[in-house]
Amino acid sequence: MSRFRRITAYALGAAMLAAPALAQQPRTLRIAMTASDVPTTTGMPNNGFEGMRFLGYPIFEALTLWDLSDASRPAGLRPGLAESWEQDAADPKIWRFRLRQGVTFHDGTPFNADAVIWNLDRFFRNDSLQFEPGGSGITRARVTILGSYRKIDDNTVEMTTTRVASYFPYMVVYILMTSPQSFETGGRDWARVAAMPPAGTGPFRLSRFVPRQSAELTRHDGYWDTARRARLDRILLLPMPEANTRLAALRSNQVDWIEVPPPDAIPSLRAAGFNVTTGSYPHVWPWFFQMNGDNTPFGDVRVRQALNYCVDRDSLVQLLNGTAEPSVGWLKPSDPAFGTPVNRYGYDPARGRALLAEAGFNAQRPLRFKVMISTSGSGQMLPLPMNEFMQQNLREACGVQVDFEVTDWSNLLVATRSAANAPVVANVQSLNPSSPSSDPSVMARYFLRAFAPPNGFNWAGFSDDQFEAAFARLESARTSAEATAAYAEAHARVVDNPPWLFIVHDLNPRAMSRRVTGFTSVQSWFQDLVPVNLQ
């Protein structure tokens, strides 16, 4: 039995064993995730943003938080464990965060500046007693420019960045806070802390964790924001990487909610009375091109542009039953920061073949490369059938031969943070992780030359002088108009000098029982579980 089938069997078994008890708990919401394993439970979950969605923000919070209150617009930021923050007028690399007073962790210990410094040391000081290698790697990859930090007083913390960055609060949102007492209670051993499980400050607390099977969240009745206390009693999280397994679990009442239902099942789910939600959100499903080194064809911009003209995106959207939309850039064309690139990619095989021919590839010498793909994962939709479509599409449209190296989601994330010559990516020229596109801080770590691995996610090795100049103006912008204009210019360069093959934007589909109420699909990777309830 494969590893993924074993995990699925364990997850279903846990759900079925728990069913009699859950029947007596009408407000226990059972969610089937796309993850192949339970995300880590120490307060900095792995498994990408699905881990943050379910084992991150509901339990552990940051100084800044996503504002998920308005589904009509992309999510911005709101005050979280910091009541306010400011950029120093004289030195814009300095940021001060005024902490919220009266907040306690789930274990009753106080949240204060000492707790913030302790968590920053946990992620950014390799020699600290509480250093957590796994959580540090994830956090440093998202918060790439933190240079130093210090306590001003019990309610104020100062952070200094390595470069001027108007978007720095969008990085702070990924620094989650865990109770220092949890580390002590776990014998200063993060493996034991994970099993306890540890304490955060959020509207839910981790109450039970069964490795490789499930995690249980319980409502935290002492949550500091009295207007945002959860409706549900419990949430049971189950990893189910196979879409058809999730579908069967929903139809047989093993779970109440599934992430990413199989697209061809959506009409029958709706006909049977299940609720299926979709909605635009900042996400793109691409292939990354490795642009550097001798073992890649992607140093030539004509090859990268050619492939962007070879993709039949509309047919892929049709395969996905309308749960995605074509992607012709990192941002969507409707975004004010999309800009005015010269290239507006569409399905144009003749143009793609012509560009490939200019670069020296033809029927006698076809372009051939290998892509590392995953079997499932956060934001990955249905990667196996989607990549099989891409393989056939590129072969038939432009004579391109694509091979795959199939791995699990966690390994693919490791690959995106690995240098081009690292063993994990030595035999591939492309990667297929999905990407958030929520704000300029994400653009920075994917495309600025300073953030090549291990400093960030610029695995492609993108280096473009016009992009760097535009992004520098964005970083120093003091008005939204200045920032948007610079953002648009930077994005146009990402389109015209493409480090990625832009394929589709996900529409964030999920299906749930009619018993689930209070859910609103917002324009974010993250969803607000506080108002959700069960009839």
Protein Blocks (a to p, Z undefined) as FASTA:
>chain_A
ZZklmmmmmmmmmmmmmmmmmmmmmkbccdddfbfbdcdfehpaghijmlmmmmmmmmmc
cfbdcdfkbmkbccddddfkbfbdcddfklmmbccddddehiacfkopacdfklmmmmmm
mmmmmkbmklcfklmmmmmmmmmmbfbdcdfblmbccdddfbdcfklmmmmmmmccddfk
lmmmnoopaklmmmmmccdfbfbdcfbdcehkbccddddfkbfblmlccfbfbdcddddf
bfklmmmmmmnopafbdehiafklmmmmmmnopacddddddddddddddfedjkbcklpm
klmmmmmmmpcfklmmmmnnopaccdfbfbdfklmklopafbdcdddfklmmmmmmmnop
afklccdddddddfbdehklpmklmmmmmmmmmmmmnopacddddddfklmmmmmmpcfk
bmklmmbcbdcdddddfbfklmmmmmpmklgcfkbmclnopacfklmmmmmmmmmpcbfk
lmmmmmmmmmmmmmmmccbdcfbdcehiacddfkbghiacdddfbdcfklpccZZ
